[in-house]
């Protein structure tokens, strides 16, 4: 049964990729048709297949719909006010051109700790465009650094939902989990984000691309340069504050929620403010309040433009969610777990590799990092608990590392990178899929190295 489901999954995935790349079918339609093909070939009832498609689309919109629109609006606000260019100038002064990829990767790494991946990328991508243009750093290099920094933290570092769920399910100490997660994830970002991103920048198709796909935006900026020169521009420090303002609200809500008693007014208030949608809404109004003197367009015009720009992103990411939901409903995840857990033989390293592989394949099969982590942890918790010499903490990290890479078109993040970066599908896979996979594999290697010192390093057993 597992072999049949895997074959059907690859047929559906191949259909999506060929439809988009070869026949130029719109990704929205290709993803919907690919999901329907997956459900029908897997023998799902037709009514259940249609219901899963709608549920997947709606569930994706519930999770990221509002934050994409708000993120686009905030990013546009920073851009048209001249704030983004000032941030770029500040970062270039601090880091120098040679270290820009590292600075961007670490920015993504930090920002993604409290902020949802899609929103963080949308907020920061305009900064990446400007840094590429002004610093003459290949755009693909900086997008890789940013995207890999964001997704690696999202999959490995608490308080993001996936790692928290894994740590709780595996019953490991949160403090030690965070300590070793930072070590493994930083290594992953360095290899998959910075080094691989620099390598991409040396390839002929990318080395002379300094955000050229956004030429019309820069032409518009240059046309307004005389106006910009006659007025005081916002500072780069103000721009950084506005980027981190919603992040600080979310972090404040998260920390306060951990210490305040549930059900109290204070707990409800901080939980409300810490909601990612509310925090980004407050961030947008804070941005307008601070940048109002530097704007030439009305606030309503900016929001209207953000809604227009977000439409295609919402359609494609929703279709990706529909595809992933149908795949998940076929039961492929359960079959994968049952088939692969039998491969373990009690070896600590083999258990860690099996945990990584199952998490990685589940990530590819249904698109969601969090779902892959939660599902894999639920299976491995009793397995690891009954084995001598296997560190539950390292098994948890292996599971988290498996959720980083192998992002395919059934993942909404794939299309966020694709559309906001204006890449074609093959370039998206080089920048996003390969970069993330390298990060995950690197993190696993670090985990395997740590497993050699299970009995000597603190907190592993």
Order of alpha helices (4+ residues) and beta strands (2+ residues): alpha-alpha-alpha-alpha-alpha-alpha-alpha-alpha-alpha-alpha-alpha-alpha-alpha-alpha-alpha-alpha-alpha-alpha-alpha-alpha-alpha-alpha-alpha
